[in-house]
Amino acid sequence: MARDERGVTPQSEDFSSWYNELVVKAQLVDRGPVRGTMVIRPYGYRLWELLQAELDRRIKDTGHENAYFPLLIPESYLRREAEHVEGFSPELAVVTHAGGKELEEPLVVRPTSETIVGEMMARWISSHRDLPLLLNQWANVVRWELRPRTFLRTTEFLWQEGHTAHADEADAMRETMLALGLYTEVARDVAAIPVVPGEKTPGERFAGALRTFTVEGMMRDGKALQAGTSHYMGTNFARAFGIRYTSAAGRLDLCHTTSWGMTTRMIGAAIMTHGDDRGLVLPPRLAPYQVVIVPIGRGGPTSDAARDLAARLRAAGVRVHVDDRAQLSPGFRFHDWELRGVPVRLELGPRDLESGTVVMARRLGDEGKQTVALDAVPGVMPGVLEDFQGFLLRRATEFRDAHTREAETWDAFAEAVATGWAVALHCGDPACEEAVKAETAATPRCVPLDGAPETGPCVRCGSPSAYGKRVVFGRAY
């Protein structure tokens, strides 16, 4: 497929190149000076702000409070929970010198905050009346990535991490599932990604957790992307950090803790779920600009009318931008906003102004351009945007379902994960999981929460299945 210098490699030709080119050309990011880091440009950061606002509101509505914990963590803190430090050791960035001299104890640059939060929880909790303690943090973390990819795996990224303490397992599990529900809702209702919520197999659990839950989305190349996780930590961290409380009966008990997080990876998920060969396709609820107005002609009445229409759209609750770059041709501007994924473009020229109309073009759709009465635009636009939001969710759901197959045999399994997901019975043996990965590059993404009860032989080794239902397998980012 031919393309000009503003275009991107077609997805069918090389999905990875398409993605890497698009995030730069759409002005979402630039490369940072340190390997694996990214500079998030204003257009990309606005995506994060909108996602953050939606999730932050939901977190606060459920009784959690935001706090902030230090970026630098004593190395000894991580060593208190053996499985945790073992899981993160390959990714740690460690500060050994500061102030012109060697430190007495190395400091780890925050890879995650369970340890520093655990230290503080032990100070703040003494009685059952202090529970549950519901904390959330918006922060950056550093994990030294060997194979970085913008938004998906970067050395430094932004995220939200919830940390809570509870009196017993039942309350902690309710919290774990509450967080998973928030992630499912935000992915579906804001990013228009039809994620599958489920539990990770033991081999895929978070380091130090007793149970890990995930929301998994399918990208347009058929691969899976983990879009958010929620962990029940049991009493592992409470034991390591002395997080105890005096019960109503006067007994000193360990707290049960949880942690859960969603990151800037969700932006990558939205890009790869909806984008096409022309560029980004942004869900209206996530788009920095839901509507762009392109006045045609050099200044004068069309520009004035465009600004007036923009003001009326803002009053109707629409995020709108007027592109009055008169030095650029209308065609260039149309292409630019298609590349950047704006849901709706409005074209306003002298003839449109004379007839009291405007030309409306949706980012996707078969209906082509439409002529709309200028005065009617503010009234109809919220409905147009909601229809587009719903269309993207339906399209992504249909794509996922069309590329998901139940596999009864190993040959069918291998064929399914080559282009999408396989749903199959699995023995749960980590050695079998490793064999599956070695032979197909697929890993168990989750045991779906809504999976139907079923037992039988493992699709690969024939041993009895372990989970009472089928497991979703796929190649993953």
DRENKOLLO-348273 format. One record per residue (C-alpha): chain; x, y, z. Coordinates in nm, 4 decimals, padded with zeros to 6 digits. Layout:
# DRENKOLLO-348273
<'A' <X Y Z>>
...
# end
This chain:
# DRENKOLLO-348273
<'A' <00.0000 00.0000 00.0000>>
<'A' <00.1467 00.3352 -00.0970>>
<'A' <00.1712 00.6039 00.1629>>
<'A' <00.3159 00.9518 00.1900>>
<'A' <00.5580 01.0722 00.4549>>
<'A' <00.2715 01.1439 00.6955>>
<'A' <00.1293 00.7916 00.6702>>
<'A' <00.2134 00.4762 00.8621>>
<'A' <00.3000 00.1196 00.7670>>
<'A' <-00.0227 -00.0808 00.7115>>
<'A' <-00.1166 -00.3107 00.9990>>
<'A' <-00.1307 -00.6115 00.7691>>
<'A' <00.2251 -00.5479 00.6538>>
<'A' <00.3870 -00.5012 00.9955>>
<'A' <00.1714 -00.4343 01.3019>>
<'A' <00.4701 -00.3521 01.5209>>
<'A' <00.6022 -00.0908 01.2758>>
<'A' <00.2500 00.0523 01.2403>>
<'A' <00.2311 00.1012 01.6161>>
<'A' <00.5819 00.2398 01.6630>>
<'A' <00.5375 00.4899 01.3796>>
<'A' <00.1892 00.5947 01.4827>>
<'A' <00.2606 00.6900 01.8433>>
<'A' <00.5293 00.9313 01.7184>>
<'A' <00.3506 01.0712 01.4109>>
<'A' <00.0273 01.1255 01.6035>>
<'A' <00.2315 01.3322 01.8523>>
<'A' <00.1605 01.1131 02.1522>>
<'A' <00.5208 01.0530 02.2577>>
<'A' <00.8850 01.1062 02.1752>>
<'A' <01.1808 00.8978 02.2811>>
<'A' <01.3500 00.9912 02.6074>>
<'A' <01.7282 01.0321 02.6453>>
<'A' <01.7621 00.7125 02.8513>>
<'A' <01.6988 00.3804 02.6798>>
<'A' <01.3428 00.2633 02.7318>>
<'A' <01.2052 00.5965 02.8513>>
<'A' <00.9419 00.8063 02.6796>>
<'A' <00.8454 01.1728 02.6761>>
<'A' <00.4669 01.1956 02.6795>>
<'A' <00.3679 01.4900 02.4615>>
<'A' <00.0650 01.7085 02.5437>>
<'A' <-00.1763 01.5207 02.3152>>
<'A' <-00.0717 01.1876 02.4666>>
<'A' <-00.0724 01.3220 02.8199>>
<'A' <-00.4254 01.4512 02.7735>>
<'A' <-00.5320 01.0925 02.7017>>
<'A' <-00.3788 00.9942 03.0352>>
<'A' <-00.5452 01.2858 03.2171>>
<'A' <-00.8885 01.1882 03.0870>>
<'A' <-00.8372 00.8228 03.1781>>
<'A' <-00.6975 00.9237 03.5167>>
<'A' <-00.9932 01.1494 03.5923>>
<'A' <-01.2444 00.8755 03.5119>>
<'A' <-01.0663 00.6155 03.7235>>
<'A' <-00.9835 00.8540 04.0085>>
<'A' <-01.3485 00.9531 04.0440>>
<'A' <-01.4558 00.5912 04.0653>>
<'A' <-01.1838 00.5089 04.3187>>
<'A' <-01.2852 00.7986 04.5438>>
<'A' <-01.6540 00.7135 04.5102>>
<'A' <-01.5786 00.3737 04.6661>>
<'A' <-01.4239 00.5284 04.9777>>
<'A' <-01.0526 00.5284 04.8924>>
<'A' <-00.8251 00.8237 04.9647>>
<'A' <-00.5243 00.9380 04.7649>>
<'A' <-00.1829 00.9538 04.9312>>
<'A' <00.1773 00.9709 04.8150>>
<'A' <00.4744 00.7566 04.9157>>
<'A' <00.8482 00.8116 04.8526>>
<'A' <01.0143 00.7307 04.5217>>
<'A' <01.3250 00.5927 04.6951>>
<'A' <01.2818 00.2754 04.9009>>
<'A' <01.5494 00.1178 05.1258>>
<'A' <01.6708 -00.2027 04.9648>>
<'A' <01.6158 -00.3873 05.2925>>
<'A' <01.2401 -00.3254 05.2644>>
<'A' <01.2165 -00.5336 04.9480>>
<'A' <01.4160 -00.8166 05.1047>>
<'A' <01.1604 -00.8634 05.3826>>
<'A' <00.9229 -01.0468 05.1461>>
<'A' <01.1375 -01.3078 04.9686>>
<'A' <00.9080 -01.3881 04.6758>>
<'A' <00.8472 -01.0185 04.6105>>
<'A' <01.2150 -00.9237 04.5853>>
<'A' <01.2936 -01.2312 04.3783>>
<'A' <01.0221 -01.1387 04.1301>>
<'A' <01.1438 -00.7809 04.0892>>
<'A' <01.5226 -00.8185 04.1197>>
<'A' <01.5933 -00.8285 03.7425>>
<'A' <01.4012 -00.5027 03.6917>>
<'A' <01.5356 -00.2926 03.9800>>
<'A' <01.7152 00.0384 03.9388>>
<'A' <01.9306 00.0994 04.2491>>
<'A' <02.0874 00.4217 04.3788>>
<'A' <02.4234 00.3569 04.5478>>
<'A' <02.5719 00.7079 04.5569>>
<'A' <02.4207 01.0442 04.6551>>
<'A' <02.5545 01.3729 04.7871>>
<'A' <02.8996 01.2882 04.6563>>
<'A' <02.9462 00.9711 04.8584>>
<'A' <02.8440 00.6093 04.8753>>
<'A' <02.5224 00.5402 05.0656>>
<'A' <02.5241 00.3180 05.3728>>
<'A' <02.2279 00.1299 05.2281>>
<'A' <02.1343 00.1185 04.8586>>
<'A' <01.8010 00.2748 04.7664>>
<'A' <01.5681 00.1172 04.5122>>
<'A' <01.3849 00.3470 04.2711>>
<'A' <01.0195 00.2557 04.3201>>
<'A' <00.9226 -00.0490 04.1093>>
<'A' <00.5957 -00.0778 04.3073>>
<'A' <00.5026 00.0372 04.6572>>
<'A' <00.3855 -00.2648 04.8584>>
<'A' <00.6932 -00.2488 05.0820>>
<'A' <00.6933 00.1227 05.1699>>
<'A' <00.3148 00.1187 05.2098>>
<'A' <00.3433 -00.1879 05.4348>>
<'A' <00.5944 -00.0060 05.6559>>
<'A' <00.3538 00.2864 05.6952>>
<'A' <00.0466 00.0676 05.7477>>
<'A' <00.2228 -00.0993 06.0393>>
<'A' <00.2587 00.2450 06.1994>>
<'A' <-00.0955 00.3597 06.1294>>
<'A' <-00.2980 00.0482 06.2157>>
<'A' <-00.3403 -00.0687 06.5734>>
<'A' <-00.7100 -00.1529 06.6195>>
<'A' <-00.9922 -00.3116 06.4225>>
<'A' <-01.1396 00.0387 06.4239>>
<'A' <-00.8598 00.1464 06.1868>>
<'A' <-00.9775 -00.1034 05.9252>>
<'A' <-01.0286 -00.1175 05.6410>>
<'A' <-00.7515 00.1221 05.5404>>
<'A' <-00.8169 00.2196 05.1775>>
<'A' <-00.5306 00.4027 05.0062>>
<'A' <-00.4518 00.4940 04.6459>>
<'A' <-00.1486 00.6554 04.4874>>
<'A' <-00.0906 00.8196 04.1479>>
<'A' <00.2797 00.7969 04.0745>>
<'A' <00.5624 00.6944 03.8430>>
<'A' <00.7563 00.3703 03.8748>>
<'A' <01.0812 00.2404 03.7260>>
<'A' <01.1351 -00.1140 03.5974>>
<'A' <01.4436 -00.1770 03.3871>>
<'A' <01.2938 -00.3196 03.0696>>
<'A' <01.5094 -00.5285 02.8368>>
<'A' <01.2615 -00.5050 02.5475>>
<'A' <01.0893 -00.1660 02.5818>>
<'A' <00.7881 -00.0635 02.3777>>
<'A' <00.6204 00.2764 02.4091>>
<'A' <00.3255 00.2781 02.6528>>
<'A' <00.3363 -00.1015 02.6843>>
<'A' <00.6716 -00.1624 02.8518>>
<'A' <00.8884 00.1378 02.9346>>
<'A' <01.1623 00.1853 03.1917>>
<'A' <00.9551 00.4571 03.3583>>
<'A' <00.5775 00.4726 03.3373>>
<'A' <00.2823 00.6334 03.5123>>
<'A' <00.0197 00.4455 03.7034>>
<'A' <-00.2321 00.4254 03.9812>>
<'A' <-00.1689 00.1769 04.2626>>
<'A' <-00.4256 00.0940 04.5288>>
<'A' <-00.3127 -00.0517 04.8616>>
<'A' <-00.5590 -00.1624 05.1272>>
<'A' <-00.5604 -00.3470 05.4601>>
<'A' <-00.8508 -00.5534 05.5983>>
<'A' <-00.9478 -00.7549 05.9033>>
<'A' <-01.0006 -01.0833 05.7198>>
<'A' <-00.9755 -01.2653 05.3890>>
<'A' <-01.3393 -01.2167 05.2958>>
<'A' <-01.3199 -00.8378 05.3192>>
<'A' <-00.9870 -00.8289 05.1356>>
<'A' <-01.1271 -01.0448 04.8559>>
<'A' <-01.4276 -00.8140 04.8207>>
<'A' <-01.1801 -00.5296 04.7752>>
<'A' <-00.9765 -00.7271 04.5215>>
<'A' <-01.2856 -00.7915 04.3115>>
<'A' <-01.4089 -00.4335 04.3541>>
<'A' <-01.0869 -00.3054 04.1980>>
<'A' <-01.1132 -00.5576 03.9154>>
<'A' <-01.4658 -00.4347 03.8505>>
<'A' <-01.3450 -00.0734 03.8318>>
<'A' <-01.0865 -00.1688 03.5722>>
<'A' <-01.3390 -00.3656 03.3691>>
<'A' <-01.5755 -00.0682 03.3754>>
<'A' <-01.3157 00.1921 03.2760>>
<'A' <-01.1742 -00.0244 02.9969>>
<'A' <-01.5217 -00.0988 02.8585>>
<'A' <-01.7058 00.2294 02.9169>>
<'A' <-01.4241 00.4800 02.8621>>
<'A' <-01.1697 00.3119 02.6330>>
<'A' <-01.4327 00.0948 02.4540>>
<'A' <-01.2187 -00.2159 02.5088>>
<'A' <-01.4211 -00.5344 02.5766>>
<'A' <-01.1820 -00.6865 02.8299>>
<'A' <-01.2161 -01.0342 02.9783>>
<'A' <-01.1836 -01.0328 03.3589>>
<'A' <-01.0381 -01.3430 03.5162>>
<'A' <-00.7827 -01.4981 03.7514>>
<'A' <-00.4202 -01.5611 03.6647>>
<'A' <-00.2815 -01.9118 03.6933>>
<'A' <-00.0234 -01.9667 03.9718>>
<'A' <00.2626 -01.9367 03.7239>>
<'A' <00.1412 -01.5902 03.6195>>
<'A' <00.0723 -01.4438 03.9645>>
<'A' <00.2197 -01.1184 04.0918>>
<'A' <00.5296 -01.1762 04.3056>>
<'A' <00.4162 -01.2150 04.6684>>
<'A' <00.0429 -01.2453 04.5952>>
<'A' <-00.1819 -01.5383 04.6866>>
<'A' <-00.4237 -01.4622 04.4021>>
<'A' <-00.3925 -01.2319 04.1006>>
<'A' <-00.6834 -01.1147 03.8857>>
<'A' <-00.6565 -00.9415 03.5499>>
<'A' <-00.8494 -00.7766 03.2690>>
<'A' <-00.7286 -00.8931 02.9270>>
<'A' <-00.7968 -00.7201 02.5972>>
<'A' <-00.7437 -00.8414 02.2408>>
<'A' <-00.5487 -00.6118 02.0094>>
<'A' <-00.6135 -00.5909 01.6350>>
<'A' <-00.3246 -00.8280 01.5623>>
<'A' <-00.4917 -01.0961 01.7759>>
<'A' <-00.2494 -01.0656 02.0669>>
<'A' <-00.3562 -01.0196 02.4287>>
<'A' <-00.2708 -00.7221 02.6472>>
<'A' <-00.2991 -00.7236 03.0250>>
<'A' <-00.4738 -00.3932 03.0941>>
<'A' <-00.5012 -00.3938 03.4740>>
<'A' <-00.4413 -00.6289 03.7680>>
<'A' <-00.5754 -00.6737 04.1203>>
<'A' <-00.3970 -00.8842 04.3828>>
<'A' <-00.4993 -01.0483 04.7088>>
<'A' <-00.1772 -01.0590 04.9112>>
<'A' <-00.3120 -01.2614 05.2043>>
<'A' <-00.1008 -01.1947 05.5146>>
<'A' <00.2361 -01.2167 05.3352>>
<'A' <00.3190 -00.8490 05.3563>>
<'A' <00.1456 -00.8063 05.6911>>
<'A' <00.3748 -01.0732 05.8363>>
<'A' <00.6856 -00.9213 05.6743>>
<'A' <00.6106 -00.5668 05.7928>>
<'A' <00.4219 -00.6304 06.1142>>
<'A' <00.0827 -00.4988 05.9997>>
<'A' <-00.1303 -00.6133 06.2935>>
<'A' <-00.4485 -00.5021 06.4647>>
<'A' <-00.6223 -00.5733 06.7904>>
<'A' <-00.9565 -00.7402 06.7198>>
<'A' <-01.2829 -00.6664 06.9013>>
<'A' <-01.2113 -00.9770 07.1096>>
<'A' <-00.8745 -00.8334 07.2143>>
<'A' <-00.6665 -01.0701 06.9999>>
<'A' <-00.3649 -00.9443 06.8008>>
<'A' <-00.4169 -01.0502 06.4373>>
<'A' <-00.2422 -00.9958 06.1042>>
<'A' <-00.4127 -00.7788 05.8449>>
<'A' <-00.5011 -00.9083 05.5005>>
<'A' <-00.3789 -00.6728 05.2272>>
<'A' <-00.4485 -00.6057 04.8600>>
<'A' <-00.2822 -00.4110 04.5824>>
<'A' <-00.4078 -00.3215 04.2357>>
<'A' <-00.2936 -00.1067 03.9462>>
<'A' <-00.3675 00.0374 03.6022>>
<'A' <-00.0991 00.2140 03.3979>>
<'A' <-00.0283 00.4240 03.0885>>
<'A' <-00.0322 00.0835 02.9150>>
<'A' <-00.4088 00.1441 02.8804>>
<'A' <-00.3283 00.4138 02.6219>>
<'A' <-00.1391 00.1547 02.4179>>
<'A' <-00.4350 -00.0794 02.4563>>
<'A' <-00.6744 00.1800 02.3136>>
<'A' <-00.4399 00.2503 02.0222>>
<'A' <-00.4053 -00.1176 01.9288>>
<'A' <-00.7721 -00.2039 01.9854>>
<'A' <-00.9169 00.0653 01.7594>>
<'A' <-00.6487 00.2068 01.5290>>
<'A' <-00.6366 00.1435 01.1524>>
<'A' <-00.4105 00.2085 00.8554>>
<'A' <-00.5028 00.5774 00.8569>>
<'A' <-00.3922 00.6220 01.2188>>
<'A' <-00.5490 00.6491 01.5608>>
<'A' <-00.9184 00.5906 01.6200>>
<'A' <-01.0056 00.7374 01.9584>>
<'A' <-01.3202 00.6624 02.1597>>
<'A' <-01.4979 00.9946 02.2228>>
<'A' <-01.4833 00.9557 02.6016>>
<'A' <-01.1046 00.9274 02.5793>>
<'A' <-01.0326 01.1717 02.2951>>
<'A' <-00.8540 01.4993 02.3818>>
<'A' <-01.0621 01.6625 02.1073>>
<'A' <-01.3942 01.4976 02.0359>>
<'A' <-01.4606 01.7360 01.7479>>
<'A' <-01.2259 01.9389 01.5279>>
<'A' <-01.3632 02.2210 01.3146>>
<'A' <-01.1676 02.3006 00.9982>>
<'A' <-01.2592 02.6405 00.8516>>
<'A' <-01.1838 02.6572 00.4798>>
<'A' <-01.0542 02.9856 00.3445>>
<'A' <-00.8142 03.2438 00.4779>>
<'A' <-00.9627 03.3940 00.7926>>
<'A' <-01.2676 03.6123 00.7788>>
<'A' <-01.6261 03.4901 00.8169>>
<'A' <-01.5543 03.1136 00.8155>>
<'A' <-01.3013 03.1419 01.0979>>
<'A' <-01.5375 03.3603 01.2989>>
<'A' <-01.8223 03.1155 01.2418>>
<'A' <-01.5973 02.8223 01.3400>>
<'A' <-01.5057 02.9895 01.6688>>
<'A' <-01.8688 03.0682 01.7391>>
<'A' <-01.9682 02.7069 01.6703>>
<'A' <-01.6859 02.5849 01.8951>>
<'A' <-01.8126 02.8011 02.1802>>
<'A' <-02.1630 02.6564 02.1439>>
<'A' <-02.0247 02.3003 02.1348>>
<'A' <-01.8222 02.3609 02.4515>>
<'A' <-02.1380 02.4856 02.6186>>
<'A' <-02.2948 02.1508 02.5212>>
<'A' <-02.0103 01.9662 02.6965>>
<'A' <-01.8092 01.8759 02.3863>>
<'A' <-01.4266 01.8949 02.3766>>
<'A' <-01.3624 02.0883 02.0557>>
<'A' <-01.0693 02.2418 01.8691>>
<'A' <-01.0643 02.4875 01.5770>>
<'A' <-00.7844 02.4155 01.3293>>
<'A' <-00.7391 02.7513 01.1589>>
<'A' <-00.3881 02.6843 01.0233>>
<'A' <-00.4578 02.8744 00.7031>>
<'A' <-00.1044 02.8109 00.5725>>
<'A' <-00.1940 02.4401 00.5391>>
<'A' <-00.4332 02.3031 00.2809>>
<'A' <-00.7710 02.1656 00.3970>>
<'A' <-00.6673 01.8213 00.2713>>
<'A' <-00.3543 01.8230 00.4864>>
<'A' <-00.5547 01.9214 00.7917>>
<'A' <-00.8189 01.6557 00.7231>>
<'A' <-00.5468 01.3909 00.6996>>
<'A' <-00.3724 01.5199 01.0126>>
<'A' <-00.6806 01.4833 01.2312>>
<'A' <-00.7612 01.1426 01.0860>>
<'A' <-00.4078 01.0355 01.1806>>
<'A' <-00.4629 01.1702 01.5318>>
<'A' <-00.7920 00.9862 01.5697>>
<'A' <-01.0410 01.2666 01.6295>>
<'A' <-01.3913 01.1106 01.6289>>
<'A' <-01.5692 01.3848 01.4303>>
<'A' <-01.4446 01.6495 01.1889>>
<'A' <-01.6565 01.9481 01.0844>>
<'A' <-01.5706 02.1296 00.7607>>
<'A' <-01.6917 02.4857 00.7213>>
<'A' <-01.6362 02.6763 00.3959>>
<'A' <-01.7866 02.9929 00.2443>>
<'A' <-02.0608 02.8006 00.0592>>
<'A' <-02.1512 02.6110 00.3779>>
<'A' <-02.1753 02.9390 00.5617>>
<'A' <-02.4026 03.0845 00.2946>>
<'A' <-02.6359 02.7840 00.3183>>
<'A' <-02.6226 02.7711 00.6996>>
<'A' <-02.4758 02.4212 00.7019>>
<'A' <-02.1586 02.2357 00.7958>>
<'A' <-02.0076 01.9133 00.6561>>
<'A' <-01.9620 01.6377 00.9174>>
<'A' <-01.7183 01.3464 00.8736>>
<'A' <-01.6885 01.0645 01.1293>>
<'A' <-01.3511 00.8965 01.1788>>
<'A' <-01.5085 00.5609 01.0865>>
<'A' <-01.8327 00.4635 00.9218>>
<'A' <-01.9713 00.3861 00.5798>>
<'A' <-02.2137 00.6738 00.5550>>
<'A' <-01.9512 00.9176 00.4264>>
<'A' <-01.9785 01.2889 00.4820>>
<'A' <-02.3070 01.4433 00.5907>>
<'A' <-02.4459 01.7928 00.5689>>
<'A' <-02.5885 01.9233 00.8955>>
<'A' <-02.7636 02.2514 00.9704>>
<'A' <-02.5179 02.4796 01.1486>>
<'A' <-02.7635 02.5683 01.4240>>
<'A' <-02.8432 02.2003 01.4852>>
<'A' <-02.4844 02.0856 01.5442>>
<'A' <-02.4636 02.1531 01.9231>>
<'A' <-02.7870 01.9634 01.9780>>
<'A' <-02.7018 01.6565 01.7737>>
<'A' <-02.3317 01.6216 01.8492>>
<'A' <-02.3550 01.4552 02.1962>>
<'A' <-02.5681 01.1821 02.0409>>
<'A' <-02.3306 01.1422 01.7462>>
<'A' <-02.0394 01.0954 01.9860>>
<'A' <-02.2257 00.8433 02.2010>>
<'A' <-02.3199 00.6450 01.8902>>
<'A' <-01.9545 00.6399 01.7844>>
<'A' <-01.8450 00.5263 02.1314>>
<'A' <-02.0921 00.2388 02.1178>>
<'A' <-01.9905 00.1491 01.7629>>
<'A' <-01.6243 00.1131 01.8649>>
<'A' <-01.7116 -00.1162 02.1560>>
<'A' <-01.9311 -00.3344 01.9327>>
<'A' <-01.6659 -00.3508 01.6619>>
<'A' <-01.3928 -00.4490 01.9111>>
<'A' <-01.6201 -00.7104 02.0705>>
<'A' <-01.7042 -00.8638 01.7334>>
<'A' <-01.3353 -00.8737 01.6408>>
<'A' <-01.2421 -01.0433 01.9687>>
<'A' <-01.5186 -01.3004 01.9413>>
<'A' <-01.4325 -01.3764 01.5787>>
<'A' <-01.0704 -01.4433 01.6771>>
<'A' <-01.1433 -01.6588 01.9849>>
<'A' <-01.1876 -02.0352 01.9420>>
<'A' <-01.2529 -02.3233 02.1753>>
<'A' <-00.9750 -02.5759 02.1212>>
<'A' <-01.0243 -02.9479 02.1842>>
<'A' <-00.7005 -03.0690 02.0252>>
<'A' <-00.3405 -02.9512 02.0277>>
<'A' <-00.3440 -02.8792 01.6539>>
<'A' <-00.6579 -02.6661 01.6912>>
<'A' <-00.4987 -02.4878 01.9856>>
<'A' <-00.1806 -02.4029 01.7930>>
<'A' <-00.3857 -02.2806 01.4980>>
<'A' <-00.6059 -02.0602 01.7198>>
<'A' <-00.3226 -01.8836 01.9065>>
<'A' <-00.1453 -01.8074 01.5780>>
<'A' <-00.4118 -01.5451 01.5003>>
<'A' <-00.6034 -01.4906 01.8267>>
<'A' <-00.7047 -01.6669 02.1467>>
<'A' <-00.7660 -02.0303 02.2303>>
<'A' <-01.0039 -02.1250 02.5105>>
<'A' <-00.9016 -02.4679 02.6361>>
<'A' <-00.8848 -02.7003 02.9343>>
<'A' <-00.5512 -02.6886 03.1164>>
<'A' <-00.3847 -02.8948 03.3879>>
<'A' <-00.2345 -02.5947 03.5715>>
<'A' <00.1161 -02.7423 03.5812>>
<'A' <00.3761 -02.4614 03.5364>>
<'A' <00.5956 -02.7035 03.3399>>
<'A' <00.3096 -02.7601 03.0956>>
<'A' <00.2601 -02.3825 03.0664>>
<'A' <00.6281 -02.3430 02.9806>>
<'A' <00.5994 -02.6143 02.7152>>
<'A' <00.2955 -02.4390 02.5646>>
<'A' <00.4886 -02.1126 02.5540>>
<'A' <00.7966 -02.2729 02.4000>>
<'A' <00.5958 -02.4379 02.1236>>
<'A' <00.3428 -02.1641 02.0418>>
<'A' <00.4573 -01.8418 02.2208>>
<'A' <00.1160 -01.8445 02.3937>>
<'A' <00.0645 -01.8089 02.7683>>
<'A' <-00.2419 -01.8521 02.9906>>
<'A' <-00.3989 -01.5072 03.0038>>
<'A' <-00.6679 -01.5838 03.2623>>
<'A' <-00.9309 -01.8212 03.3919>>
<'A' <-01.2415 -01.6169 03.2978>>
<'A' <-01.4713 -01.5258 03.5850>>
<'A' <-01.7788 -01.6007 03.3739>>
<'A' <-01.6484 -01.9266 03.2272>>
<'A' <-01.8910 -02.2181 03.2265>>
<'A' <-01.8077 -02.5149 03.4549>>
<'A' <-01.6204 -02.7839 03.2638>>
<'A' <-01.3600 -03.0499 03.3300>>
<'A' <-01.1609 -03.2867 03.1130>>
<'A' <-00.8097 -03.3542 02.9842>>
<'A' <-00.5510 -03.0776 02.9406>>
<'A' <-00.5324 -02.9708 02.5761>>
<'A' <-00.1584 -03.0306 02.5652>>
<'A' <-00.0563 -03.3037 02.8099>>
<'A' <-00.3860 -03.4862 02.8710>>
<'A' <-00.3692 -03.4619 03.2511>>
<'A' <-00.6912 -03.3710 03.4366>>
<'A' <-00.7858 -03.0036 03.4076>>
<'A' <-00.7279 -02.7942 03.7200>>
<'A' <-00.9676 -02.5004 03.7264>>
<'A' <-01.3143 -02.6413 03.6666>>
<'A' <-01.3460 -02.4285 03.3537>>
<'A' <-01.1533 -02.3401 03.0393>>
<'A' <-00.8520 -02.1074 03.0330>>
<'A' <-00.7886 -01.8277 02.7833>>
<'A' <-00.4509 -01.8631 02.6080>>
<'A' <-00.2914 -01.6176 02.3694>>
<'A' <00.0297 -01.4588 02.2559>>
<'A' <00.0743 -01.1423 02.4573>>
<'A' <00.2501 -00.8088 02.4782>>
# end
